[in-house]
Amino acid sequence: MTVFSNLSFDDHEQVVFCQDKASGLKAIIAVHNTNLGPAVGGCRMWNYESDEDAVNDVLRLSRGMTYKNALAGLTMGGGKSVIIADKNNVDREKLFKAFGRAVHQLSGKYYSAEDVGVSTTDIMIALQETPYMAGLEGKSGDPSPFTALGTYLGIKAAVKHQKGLDSLKGLKISVQGVGHVGYCLCRHLHDEGAELIVTDINQDNLNRVKQDFNAVVVAPEDIYKQDVDIYAPCALGATINDQTLPQLKATIVAGCANNQLAEARHGERLKEMGILFAPDYVINAGGIINVSFEQDYDVKKATTKVEKIYDTLLEIFVKSDEQNRTTNVIADEMAREIIEAAAK
Ligand SMILES: NC(=O)c1ccc[n+]([C@@H]2O[C@H](COP(=O)([O-])OP(=O)(O)OC[C@H]3O[C@@H](n4cnc5c(N)ncnc54)[C@H](O)[C@@H]3O)[C@@H](O)[C@H]2O)c1
């Protein structure tokens, strides 16, 4: 396996492989860039098929955090961690204490928080071993509702830009993944009168949105071909790819999942197809924005900053039209300008 020449490595400052046999911890911590401040990004626990998959995932997610934090106007760098494990088959107490010790060895260069497969309870366990944890219970707490708020406002920005509408009433929206963020997002969309078509691989999560928001449930493989206005990917990454693109009927792709494009060229393809793409790390920054208010937590200040996602996305959409370039390339350029300015 190559690391330095891996495309996703992309100038990472540090990548740490951690193992603790007693707890079964196998983790990778990636610190992409600290120009703007200590790297902050969640920890994902996933049963990866291979170590290579885990490396690729953490590198892509970590780089995304640098860009996300920069464009959200935060004084935080980008990093991420993954734990390679089956979340249903671990001793969480032992595992997250070992994870906390691993994070502590970076002496504050990286702060962790919850992500897929990890809860705020796990983060509180890790906190026993290190102060370098964020999104804490009793402080900024679970970032998911703020990620959902930002995603909802991002969907509204896309609808405003493409259709000139201020409301989502009557629009059809497919949501892939109705977990922590997806569920809260469905609530916002339902409250505004959108019609929901959802899928998930977790039946309990599906039952909840079906019951609470009158959502229509479809099989996971059928979500892409739904006749909807908006497709909101809210599960894992890379769902915009060569197989799914030809199936899409939506004219907007806007959801909270990280790394939605399997490759950058899929952003080009979306543009050619006339599909407006809300770059993932811009639309899903609500949670990390909330976390950035952790010290002296103030929900009003956090919410006001999350609401700026609407304006940032509109700016990206307008630039994309003016320059006839993809929204993901425009967002990357805007983020890089901020990161490079900080280096100077
Ligand atoms: N939690 C946050 O604040 C936050 C912030 C930024 C980005 N994100 C991203 O948003 C996404 C969702 O995060 P979350 O915290 O809601 O995670 P979660 O684990 O709570 O929810 C993910 C849901 O997707 C479902 N899922 C997994 N594979 C699926 C598949 N193939 N088809 C359909 N459903 C599938 C899971 O069963 C689960 O219900 C992730 O990509 C995450 O990285 C989350």
The ligand as an ORCA input file, in Angstrom:
! r2SCAN-3c Opt
* xyz 0 1
  N     -23.239     13.777     12.960
  C     -22.823     14.922     12.465
  O     -22.968     15.990     13.089
  C     -22.209     14.977     11.102
  C     -21.515     16.143     10.714
  C     -21.003     16.239      9.432
  C     -21.145     15.172      8.558
  N     -21.794     14.041      8.969
  C     -21.930     12.955      8.019
  O     -23.308     12.699      7.816
  C     -23.505     11.304      7.586
  C     -24.508     10.761      8.612
  O     -24.007     10.986      9.920
  P     -24.833     10.539     11.212
  O     -24.135     11.137     12.370
  O     -26.274     10.795     10.985
  O     -24.555      8.988     11.202
  P     -25.534      7.801     11.738
  O     -24.666      6.608     11.840
  O     -26.310      8.242     12.907
  O     -26.568      7.640     10.525
  C     -26.214      7.064      9.302
  C     -27.415      6.260      8.846
  O     -27.149      5.762      7.536
  C     -27.590      4.409      7.494
  N     -26.889      3.717      6.411
  C     -25.627      3.209      6.407
  N     -25.351      2.640      5.211
  C     -26.476      2.803      4.456
  C     -26.834      2.440      3.133
  N     -25.983      1.788      2.335
  N     -28.063      2.782      2.674
  C     -28.933      3.434      3.463
  N     -28.661      3.802      4.740
  C     -27.446      3.489      5.215
  C     -27.329      3.868      8.872
  O     -28.101      2.715      9.136
  C     -27.730      5.060      9.740
  O     -29.093      5.042     10.067
  C     -22.109     10.679      7.645
  O     -21.564     10.656      6.340
  C     -21.323     11.661      8.498
  O     -19.935     11.602      8.256
  C     -22.333     13.924     10.214
*
